[in-house]
Amino acid sequence: MRLVGFFLNLLGGLTAVGAGAYLLAHNSESGPTWLDVIAHGSGVFFIGVGVFMVGQSFLAASDR
C-alpha cells in the first residue's frame, strides 16, 4: 500500500509541474493582460508545489 501512495504522490507532483509549465507557456493572442500575469504566477507556484511534492515522496520512501 505504501508503494501505491508513493506513485500517487509522484503522479500528483508531476501533474502539478506539467500544469505549471502549461500556464507559463500559455500567452493570450491579444497581448499581455492581467490574466497572463496571474497565469504565469500560478504556473510558477504549481511548479514549486509539484517539485515539493515529488521531493517529499522520495524523502518518505527513503525513510522506510
N, C-alpha and C positions, 0 to 999 in steps of 0.2 A: 504494500500500500504506500510505503514511503517513496518508492520509485515512481508511482503514478503521480504523487504530489510533486515530486521533483520535475517531471516532464510537464505537468500542467503549469507550474510556476515558470518554467523555462519558456513554454509556449506563450504565456501571458506577457512575459518580458519582451520576447521577440515581436509580438504583435504591437506592443506599445512603441517599440523602436521603429517598426515599419510605419505605424500611423504618424509618428513624429516626422519621419523622413518625408512622407507624403505631404504633410502640412507645410513643411519647409520648402518643398519643391513646387508647390502649387501657387500660381500667381493669377490674378484676375486679368482679363483682356483689356479692361478699360484703364489700366494703370494702377499705381499704388493707392490702396484705400485703407481705411482703418481695419477693415475685415482682414486684409492681408497681414497687417501688423499683429492682430490678435491671433491669426492662424499661425504665423511664424513663431510667436512667443509660446503658443500652445505646443507647437512642434518641438521646440527645444525642451519644454517641460516633459513631454511624453518620452523623448529620447532619454532624458535624465532618469525618469522613473523606470523606464524599461531596463536601462543599464543597472540601476539599483536592484531591480527585481531579479535579474539574471545573476548578479553578484551574490545576492542573499541566498539564492537557491544553490549555488555552488558552495557557498560557505556552510550552509546547513547540511549539504551532502557530505562535506569533508569532515564534519564534526561527529559523524556516526561511527 
